[in-house]
Amino acid sequence: MGRTNLDERQLQHKHKAGNQAFILLAFLLLADMGLQNYGIHWLEYPLSNYVIFLIGVGSYLVRIIWNGSYAGPGSGNLTANGRSILGAVLAILVALCVITAAWMGSSGKTSGGTGSGPAILMIFTAVGLVILGTVFWIRRRNNRDEV
């Protein structure tokens, strides 16, 4: 594992966000299993777990970026690292949008008879893009006096 340049406060915030994201993920999965036991299917099986995973990971990423726990203090590569991470995340989300759009176009409806699963996946992907873009814009705006 590589060396991080995070100070103690940043490490504490990062670990706290990670623990809470894990607890959120566990409770959402338990709630999903409970709903499935009572016959409530809000999404088909693999898609529901995927959406829950995106919620957990998305909340973790937003919180560590919001708290300034992503890169160490005084690192000169913060903008380069931020841009490369943002580019990778955006590329993955755009690929997910394209795959989802292709899936919606080819399959129409899912096996459960409702065509809302891929639409929900596309909405979550779009919301994730908006949230990530907003967080990076806010961080850049707040840090422009420090450059």
C-alpha positions as CSV (number, residue, x, y, z in Angstrom):
1,M,0.0,0.0,0.0
2,G,1.4,3.4,-1.0
3,R,2.1,6.2,1.3
4,T,-0.6,8.8,1.7
5,N,0.1,12.4,2.3
6,L,-3.0,12.9,4.5
7,D,-2.7,14.5,7.9
8,E,-4.3,13.0,11.0
9,R,-7.6,15.0,10.6
10,Q,-7.9,14.0,7.0
11,L,-7.3,10.3,7.8
12,Q,-9.9,10.5,10.6
13,H,-12.5,12.0,8.2
14,K,-11.6,9.5,5.5
15,H,-12.0,6.5,7.9
16,K,-15.2,7.9,9.4
17,A,-16.7,8.3,5.9
18,G,-15.6,4.8,4.9
19,N,-17.1,3.2,8.0
20,Q,-20.4,5.1,7.6
21,A,-20.6,4.2,3.9
22,F,-20.0,0.5,4.8
23,I,-22.8,0.7,7.4
24,L,-25.1,2.4,4.9
25,L,-24.3,-0.3,2.3
26,A,-25.0,-3.1,4.8
27,F,-28.3,-1.6,6.0
28,L,-29.5,-0.9,2.4
29,L,-28.7,-4.5,1.4
30,L,-30.5,-5.8,4.5
31,A,-33.5,-3.6,3.7
32,D,-33.5,-4.9,0.1
33,M,-33.4,-8.5,1.3
34,G,-36.3,-7.7,3.7
35,L,-38.4,-6.1,1.0
36,Q,-37.7,-9.1,-1.3
37,N,-38.9,-11.5,1.5
38,Y,-42.2,-9.6,1.6
39,G,-42.6,-9.8,-2.2
40,I,-41.7,-6.2,-2.9
41,H,-39.3,-6.0,-5.9
42,W,-38.3,-2.3,-6.5
43,L,-35.8,-3.4,-9.1
44,E,-34.7,-6.8,-10.5
45,Y,-32.0,-8.7,-8.7
46,P,-28.7,-7.6,-10.2
47,L,-29.8,-4.1,-10.8
48,S,-31.0,-3.5,-7.2
49,N,-27.6,-4.6,-5.8
50,Y,-25.8,-2.4,-8.4
51,V,-27.9,0.7,-7.4
52,I,-27.2,0.0,-3.7
53,F,-23.5,-0.3,-4.4
54,L,-23.5,3.0,-6.3
55,I,-25.2,4.7,-3.4
56,G,-22.6,3.4,-0.9
57,V,-19.6,4.2,-3.1
58,G,-21.0,7.5,-4.2
59,S,-21.7,8.7,-0.7
60,Y,-18.1,7.7,0.3
61,L,-16.5,9.6,-2.6
62,V,-18.6,12.7,-2.1
63,R,-17.9,12.8,1.6
64,I,-14.1,12.4,1.3
65,I,-14.0,15.0,-1.4
66,W,-16.2,17.3,0.5
67,N,-14.1,17.0,3.7
68,G,-10.9,17.5,1.8
69,S,-9.7,14.0,2.6
70,Y,-8.8,12.9,-0.9
71,A,-5.4,14.5,-1.3
72,G,-2.8,15.6,1.3
73,P,-2.2,19.2,2.3
74,G,0.2,21.2,0.2
75,S,0.5,18.5,-2.5
76,G,1.3,20.2,-5.8
77,N,-0.3,17.5,-7.8
78,L,-3.8,18.1,-6.3
79,T,-5.2,19.6,-9.5
80,A,-3.5,17.0,-11.7
81,N,-4.7,14.1,-9.5
82,G,-8.2,15.6,-9.2
83,R,-8.4,16.0,-13.0
84,S,-7.2,12.5,-13.7
85,I,-9.6,11.0,-11.1
86,L,-12.5,13.1,-12.4
87,G,-11.7,12.1,-15.9
88,A,-11.6,8.4,-15.0
89,V,-14.9,8.6,-13.0
90,L,-16.6,10.5,-15.9
91,A,-15.3,8.0,-18.4
92,I,-16.8,5.2,-16.4
93,L,-20.1,7.0,-15.8
94,V,-20.4,7.8,-19.5
95,A,-19.6,4.2,-20.4
96,L,-22.4,3.1,-18.0
97,C,-24.8,5.6,-19.6
98,V,-24.0,4.3,-23.1
99,I,-24.3,0.7,-22.0
100,T,-27.6,1.5,-20.2
101,A,-29.0,3.3,-23.3
102,A,-28.0,0.4,-25.5
103,W,-29.6,-2.0,-23.1
104,M,-32.8,0.0,-23.0
105,G,-32.9,0.2,-26.8
106,S,-32.3,-3.5,-27.3
107,S,-34.4,-5.1,-24.6
108,G,-37.2,-2.7,-24.1
109,K,-38.8,-4.3,-21.0
110,T,-37.1,-6.4,-18.4
111,S,-38.2,-9.9,-17.5
112,G,-40.4,-8.7,-14.7
113,G,-42.6,-6.8,-17.2
114,T,-41.5,-3.3,-16.1
115,G,-39.2,-1.2,-18.2
116,S,-38.2,1.0,-15.4
117,G,-35.0,-0.8,-14.3
118,P,-32.6,0.6,-17.0
119,A,-34.3,4.0,-16.7
120,I,-33.6,4.1,-13.0
121,L,-30.0,3.1,-13.6
122,M,-29.6,5.9,-16.2
123,I,-31.1,8.4,-13.7
124,F,-28.7,7.3,-10.9
125,T,-25.8,7.6,-13.3
126,A,-26.8,11.1,-14.4
127,V,-27.4,12.2,-10.8
128,G,-23.9,10.8,-9.9
129,L,-22.4,12.9,-12.7
130,V,-24.1,16.0,-11.5
131,I,-23.1,15.4,-7.9
132,L,-19.5,14.7,-8.8
133,G,-19.3,17.8,-11.0
134,T,-20.9,20.0,-8.4
135,V,-18.5,18.7,-5.6
136,F,-15.4,19.3,-7.8
137,W,-16.7,22.8,-8.8
138,I,-17.3,23.7,-5.2
139,R,-13.9,22.4,-4.1
140,R,-12.2,24.3,-6.9
141,R,-14.1,27.5,-6.1
142,N,-13.3,27.3,-2.4
143,N,-9.6,26.6,-3.0
144,R,-8.9,29.3,-5.6
145,D,-7.6,31.7,-3.0
146,E,-5.0,29.2,-1.8
147,V,-3.3,28.7,-5.2
